[in-house]
Amino acid sequence: DENDILIKLTAHNRSKKKAPLTILPTLWFRNTWSWGYDEFSQKPILTGIANRQVEVYHKILGKYKLYCEGADELLFCENETNCERIFGTANQTLFVKDGINDFIVTGNRKTINQNHIGTKVSVLYKKDIPAGESVTIKLRFSNNTQFQNAFANYDEVFNQRLAEADEFYADIQKNIEDQKLKEIQRQAFAGMLWNKQFYYYNINQWLNGDPEMPFDFKGRANARNQPWKHAYMANILSMPDKWEYPWFAAWDLAFHTLTLARVDAAFAKRQLAVVLREYYMHPNGQIPAYEWNFSDVNPPVHAWATWKVYEIDKENNGGVGDIDFLERIFHKMLINFTWWVNQKDEDGNNIFGGGFLGLDNIGVFDRNAQIQGVRLQQADATGWMAMYTLNMLRIACEISLEKSVYQDMASKFFEHFLHIAAAVNSPRKKGTLGLWDEADQFYYDKIHTPKGDTIFMKIRSIVGLIPLFAVEVINEAMLEKLPDFRRRVEWVLNNRPDLASLISRWNEAGEGESHLLALLRGHRMKMVLKRVFDETEFLSEYGIRSLSKFHEEHPYKFNLHGEELSVKYTPAESDLSIMGGNSNWRGPIWFPINFLIIDSLLKFFSYYGEDYEVEYPTNSGNIVSIKEAALSIAERLINIFKADDTGHRAAMAGHNKFNTDEHFKDYYLFYEYFHGDNGLGLGAAHQTAFSQDYKDKITLVIHGGAGTITRQNMTPEKEKAYRETLDKALETGYAVLAKGGTSLDAVEASIHVMEDSPLFNAGKGAVFTHDGKNEMDAAIMDGKTLKAGAIAGVTTIKNPISTARKVMDKSEHVMLIGKGAEQFAKLQGETIVPSSYFFTQTRWDGLQKAIKEEKVELDHATPPAAPPTPKGAKKLKKNPPLGRSADAARGRSENIFTEGKKYGTVGCVALDQYGNLAAGTSTGGMTNKRWNRVGDAPIIGAGTYADNETCAISATGHGEYFIRAVVGHDISSLMAYKGISLQEAADEVVMKKLVKMGGEGGAIGVDKNGNVAMPFNSEGMYRGFMNAKGE
């Protein structure tokens, strides 16, 4: 009940002596009655009654009561200014707001109201606390004014709420194993939630003054924010740091919402919406920057934050996005985008300005200042606008999936991006306006002088990194659903080759058939990242610096009208007064920029995959994928807060008590920015929004069959082919997940790869029956809905897993067999192939051998020399790079392929970012099988099973045993009913139950938390997994 609030205050005496302490919990009404407005004329009232209770009355809020356990006294006064002390004028009341303070200090009771009435009350507790002990004060503020004993159930309720909070955060943090990381994140969440504040700013009223004010501020009529008289702000907002900065800032707020969305998505969405309302946003479309000057310009990150919050909210809601929210924000952002184009593109050439853009002292001079004869063109402003354009494009595409009319807007932003890209990247030698310096291979601001000279401001700062943020990846599946947008894109690229050349990667399909839009293409990105990853420049032990360390020994110098100005690497607080000198962008580490760098690198990775490698750190000789570099930067940022082996925490290095004192060492302060060399926390101490954590949990697991292939049947060429195909299957499925696709799509895509290969007993590589035919089975299951689709005994379907998916999605049935299944596949447009498609000489030879020996073969089968020794699942290494981890498990550690049998069945299980599980399995059965035999693969609950509440399972092995053991469902049931882990349940079934029955094979599984199990009791099993942790 939000109207029944329990308050507990605990004071500790950490000294070695008994000590007195006066504690004053205080309740007051905000003073509105003194303004002279009729609607506020009725004064609220606080009244002291028996048992140290306070009655509370307000004409709108109603009646409440403050219950105070064990209070010594109630002290009352009015919440009205002491005008006599402050202004030298007469007080309007006998008991002014500092009366309680005066009484505590002087003991003069004339300063408090002895009648126990007022608009401000403090509850007095005078305590003598023994050394090393503590006292606890309990209060209850409630609209239930009839409690006989307000503290009878106090402890029970308080403990229950604590338990509920623990449960709430346990669910949010279920994928974080490190307890210390959980502590850091939870305290950051707490700081963010406590930084909410009621913000009231009626600018017109403020400028005009109030009717009953006893004084007047000279010059108020000319005070700041004159152009914002329309603004009437009266909302609960997230503050940058309400201890130091008790006012909102637009771009800070945008970053806040990403963190808030994890714990309160509805509030996060309201925050993004409210600053775009007509009583915030200027009629010309500008978003108010911050209270000091609403007309200043912050980076345009609102659309980016909107998309991120939409994705988080969609994940929280099981894959269902709030399109209404997205559309509502999009309309207002169109107005703001137009403002940027009209106001900040001074020459209409798609090169933007904007002034300081939140980076207070990043330039050699105040970028907000009007410098005579100098016109500034900014790499960061232009990079931000390119990013903004792509954000709007992505949002328009998403809305278009439900409302096709928005395809026109997607086309508009596609073309606008191309024009910005042309302006930014145009070569200087043609006399154009590009911001890329070929000599330094970096982006810089430029100034134009009255003489017509153009000068690069060669400051290596994050200004030159911001073009990196302009990146978006659009997958083929989305384009297929947006035909109008696609046609317009193709027309532009065909008819404007000059623009098409700027996005040459668009027609080069990336991971998962994706398309890339980015300001930086391959070479320029490598050149920028070379500096970013250089520890002598941007890369710090604790993240990416805002200014290159190069400028420590080589300050940038610029002569402006006879005055020499310079920019030097300054890793701590600013030593200049530009923009007040209250922050510093000349060296320190700022979380928002680092977050955007990581986010952008992961987008690039979703297109390039493992093929695009970088040296990280620069000159180290260590070659990694872009994703590995991004994750390493994230780890460096986390190390700002994590304690090292000695207990030292970089952020708290200046406060020994926070590192060593047992009562303080587990508490964290989340600073505004951090020292560029040692990670020390600097600036405001509670800016939790700038220290956020984003943990993905997507996981994909595959198998290519249990068993091994005999050495005589395994050539180096064949071994290489197996590994490459398994790698491709793993990477293809994971790419779907990484781009926000569903677990079902990932499973289907991954199995497709293996079905299209002759190496596996599924699809093209299916074995022959006794009659010389190929009969294939497949199944797929959705863990969210428990819907499933399966087919069996089909002979002409190229990709059985896709037909199984169609059975699930497009029919009311679960399983179709034989000719009926094939007729259904034709009606659904599935690819039908002749029997010759499935012919492979190896499979045919296997059939002849089996017929001759009058037995059924399980695929590459030769009897093992001895009963297999059970093997457990092995977690795969992070290196070599991701995607190379599909591995053949060893029957013996010294020999990869030794002996035994190989079950070529293929399978995949996946967990997507929406928390949904899926499983799929596809097989060609047994060589020389008769009578339309069906194995476990298409049997839901045996070879294939998925349930969001437990796990997803795909099995491989001797099917008859897996059916009898109901392997998939049995593993799930053990987890559900016995409460054991996935690994324990899978081992119980595969390593014990099946072995006892005589069944041979294995299974792969993933649970709802992204944990993986891959047990097998055969001589080996091809399997691998990838997840968002980089494993």
Order of alpha helices (4+ residues) and beta strands (2+ residues): beta-beta-beta-beta-beta-beta-beta-alpha-alpha-beta-beta-beta-alpha-alpha-beta-alpha-beta-alpha-alpha-alpha-alpha-beta-alpha-alpha-beta-beta-beta-beta-beta-alpha-alpha-alpha-beta-alpha-beta-beta-alpha-beta-beta-alpha-beta-beta-alpha-alpha-beta-beta-beta-alpha-alpha-beta-beta-alpha-beta-alpha-alpha-beta-beta-beta-beta-beta-alpha-alpha-alpha-alpha-beta-beta-beta
